[in-house]
């Protein structure tokens, strides 16, 4: 029997899973994903790890260190972001530079895993879990560049690319809810908050027992409910900003169609361009919708910086709407 009414994973990462007593949940998730036994040594201090009342509700991240001194970035993103891939790259680069100091040997540079749980259709593809690795291939022979014997013994790895960062993208909304493998069960939990009562998947047993909404204190439940409401408001804002009936998939399709039209120079490209022009003509109406939404958010007492982030208005513009 599936168990519902469990705390969302992003909120759990923000408030619960950073506690050492609850590392077992994250360790289980990482072990299943990376197909290797992962033991978290500690959660490291980072910008994303700071807790405060103004935490962004659309994103949360954790920087962890395992027993092998490798760094693991786990990030949850709730809404679409055009430059998300660039932010993945920045996050890894920053982690490398933050944890090596001037005068350190290159041997101090750590292996990094970037785990990205996204609740939007990031890129285009048919799978719901993607892994990105560095692979050095011979241009003429097609062989993979391996480490030397001494390097293999030192790094306990086979190929040159193995010492470089690895990226994982879990596009949870693309999961079809049919769980076959342990990773499927984890993705189903990330998407729907559902765990089978009889599950034996590593980490999910602990999540089932430790992430019950019913076990929250009154103050914790109130804060959690505010978080959920903020997510709902954010989606309402995005819908209003793009106009009624806006569909993200169709928008992506139109953009792809325009690009194809430009390449082929067909008449359809011209027609698409005319349609785009008409869409731009509706900008004024969308702006009015953003202003109405901002005023509604002000009336709900939502912080100005959150309103600014959701609507694109500056703090001064929002102040003038009061």
Helices and strands as residue ranges (DSSP letters): E 2-3, H 9-15, G 20-22, H 23-34, E 40-43, G 47-49, E 59-66, E 71-77, H 84-98, G 106-108, E 112-118, E 129-132, H 149-155, G 160-163, E 166-171, G 172-174, H 182-192, E 195-196, H 204-210, G 213-215, H 218-242, H 248-264, H 267-280, H 283-299, H 304-311, H 315-320
